Amino acid sequence: MSSNLIEYRNEGKIAIITLNRPEAMNSMTVGMMEELTAAVKRFDRDDDAWVGILNANGRAFCTGADLKESLGLIAEDAGNLYELPKTGMATVTAIANLKKPTIAAVHGHTVAGGMLFANACALIVAAESTKFAMPEAKVGMPTLGYLDMWKIVGPRRFMEMALTGSSFSAEAALQYGLVNKVVPDDKLLEEALAMANKIARNSPKSVAGHLQAVKLSVKYNKELLEEMATTIWDDVVYSEDLQEGLRSFGEKRAPVWKNK
């Protein structure tokens, strides 16, 4: 899949989804968000892709919703005000619900919806130039999409970020636990690919199990989590990949995963 606004390509077992509206700092129109959702769903169906990378062309990762489009939609009909956040949250949900890991490779301005898309990914690699912000309060918009972020950065830090809308650096994000790694700008994709390939060398069944368990731990109480974790455990334990992993370890060779 390749369009003017969203690019999709495979590199080995890695799918790279790229935001491509650099002239507008990758601000998102409704149509662009719908294309991104379609690309995410394509990755979900792509049996050849075990790990995804979400990155962007230009000098910014994403500055959130295209406010010019928002104003135009409101001018047509005030009810359209709900269309943009509704479409945006559908995209965030599609990323967050993936059963495969995704890595956000962010740089430059990563704010509002851009921060939401990155946070929905399993891992975040940030370039040194990255500036994060939750500026919705400055334009009177809600920040419901960030509701799980306080568990990462802590409630006090989250409240400061949400209430002030102030920007913060990649190094600060690393300190807060919001990103996994900070790298030079010219090494961003290289570092994200290295991380993705490291993950792709592991059993996709096991990786998916770990990913799902962590996501469930955020959503559900302990008793339900234990019940669901048993289902995940059985799926991995009785898989061909586990047998192959143990066999290859004993034979001192690289495993050949089948995702079965």
N, C-alpha and C positions, 0 to 999 in steps of 0.2 A: 504493500500500500504506500502510495506517495501522493501527496497533494501539495498545493501551494502553502497551506498553513500547518499541516502536520506531516512529518516524514516518518516512515517506518522502514527499517532495514535490519537484516540479520547479519551477525558476525559470529560464526561458529554457533555455539549454543546460546548466544546472547542476542536479544532483540533490543534495538535502540530506537526509542520513540523521541522525536525531536520537535519542539515547538519552533515554528518558522514564520514568525511575524516580526522580524527584527526592527523594522522601521517604526513599529509602535511598541517597542520594548516588550513584545509578546503579550500585550494586554489581550484579554480573551473576549471575543464576541460570542454570542450564543452559538453561532455556526461552528466556530473554532472549538468550543467546548464539546459540541456534539461529535466533531471529528476526533477529538482526543479520546472521548469515551469509546468510539468505534475502534480506535487503534489499541486501546487497553483491552477491549474484548477480543480483538484479533490476537493479541499476545496470549491471552488466556486460552485460546483455541489452538495456538501454534505449538504442536508437539515437538518441533525442532528447537524451540526456544525454552530454556530452563530458567533463565534469569533475565529480567528486563532492566534497562537503563532509561530514565527519563531525563533528557537534557534540553538545551535550547541554543538556537543560533542568535548571534548579535551580542550586544553589550549588557543584556539583562536576561535572567532566567524567565521571570514573569512578574508583571506589575499588577496582576489581578484582573478584575473585570474592566472592559472598555467602557469607561464612564460616559464617553461621547455617545456610544450606542445606547447606554442606559437612559440618558437624557432624551434621546430621540424616541425610544420606546415609551417613556412616560408621557411625552408630548402627544403621542398617538392615542394612548389610553393608560390612565393611571394604574389600571390592573396589571399592565405589563411589567410593573416594578418587580413582581414576584418571579418573572420568567427567568431572569439572569441568575439569581441565587439558586433557584430550583434546578436549573440546568447545571450550574456549577457543583452543587452538592451531589447530583447524580454522577458527575465525573469523579469527584472525591470518593464517593462510595464504591464506584467501579474499581478504582485503584486499591482502596483499603480492603476490599473483599477478595482480591486476587489470592489464589492458593499457591502462587509462585512468588518468590521474592523480587522486589523491584528496588533499584538504587536511584535516588534522585541525585543528579550531578548538577549542582547549582552554582551560579556565579552572578555578580552584579546585583541589581535590585531583585530581591526575592520577597515580595510583599503581598499581603492580602491573599487573594486566591492562589498566587504563586507559592506562598508559604503553606497554604492548605494542601496543594498538590504534592509538595515535597514531603510534608508531614505524613501524608497518607502512604508514602512508600515505606518499605521496611528499614531502609538504611539511607543515610544522606552523606554525600561527600561534597564539601563546600570549597570553592576557590577562595583564595585570600581576599578577593575583591568583593565578596558577597556582603550585602547589607539586607538584614531581615527586618520586617516590621509588620505589625498588626494595626493598620491605620484606620480601620473601619469606623471607630468612634469619631474620627475627625470629619467624616462625611455622613454621620448619623446612621450607619448600617450596623446590623447585629453581627456577632462573632460566633454563632452557634457551631460552626464547623470546627472550631478549635477545642471543643469541650474536653477531649481526652489529653490535650497538651499539658494541662496542669500536672498530670501524673508524671510527666517527664521532667519538667522544669521546676515543679513545686508550686503550690497555690499562691504564695506571696509574689514570686517572680512573675507568674502568669498574670496576676491582677495588675502588676505594674505595666507589663507589656500591653495588655488589653486596654487599660484605662488611659494610659498616656499616648499610646500609638507611636512611641519613640522607636527609632531604628537602633539596631545593635549589630556588631560586627560578627564575622565568621568565628573569630577567636572567642568572643563572648558566647556565641552559640555552642561552641565546643565545651566551654566551661559549664554551661547550663545543662549539658547532656543532650542538646537538641540535634547535634550532628555527630557523625562518627569520626570524621577526619577533615582536616583543613590542609589544602595542597596549593602549590603555585597555580596560577590561572592557566599557564600553558601546559600543565600536566593533568588537568582536570579529567578529561575523557580517558586518558591513559590510566590514571589511578582508579577510576570507576570500572574500567574494563578489567583491570588486574583483580579487583575485589570480586567482580562478577564471575570471572573465570575460576577464581579460587572456590567460590560457592558451587559453580557448575561441575567441578571435579568430584563433588560429593554426591551421595545418593539423593536423587530428587524426591523420593518417597520420604526419606528422613528429613530433608530440608523442609518439605511441605508440612510434615508433622510438627516440627519445631515452630514453624511460622504460625500455624493454626493454633497451637497451644498457647503461644504468647498472646495472640489476638483474643482468644477466648478468656484468658485470665483478666483481661481488661473489661470484658463485657459481663461476665457471669460470676455468680457466687461460688464459693469453694466446693460445695457439694455437687452442683451441676457441672463444674469444671472437672472434678474427678471422674464423673460419669462419662463426660465427653472425651476426656483424656484417655480413658480406657479404649474407646472406639478408635481413636487415633493410634494408640499403641498397637492394637491388634492389626490395624491396616499396615503398619510398618513391620511388625514382628513376623507376620505371615507372608511377607513379600519375597519375591525372587531376588530383589536387590539386596536384602539382608543376607540371604544365602551366598550371593555373589561377593558381597563385601567380606564376609568371614572367609570364604574360599580363597579369594585373591590375597587376603592378608596372610593366610597360611602358606600360599604359594609364592609370596613375595613378588607380586606383580600388581600393575595398576588395574583397578576394577573396571569392568565394562557394564555400565548401568543400562537397564532396560526400562526403568520407570514402571515396573510391574511387581 
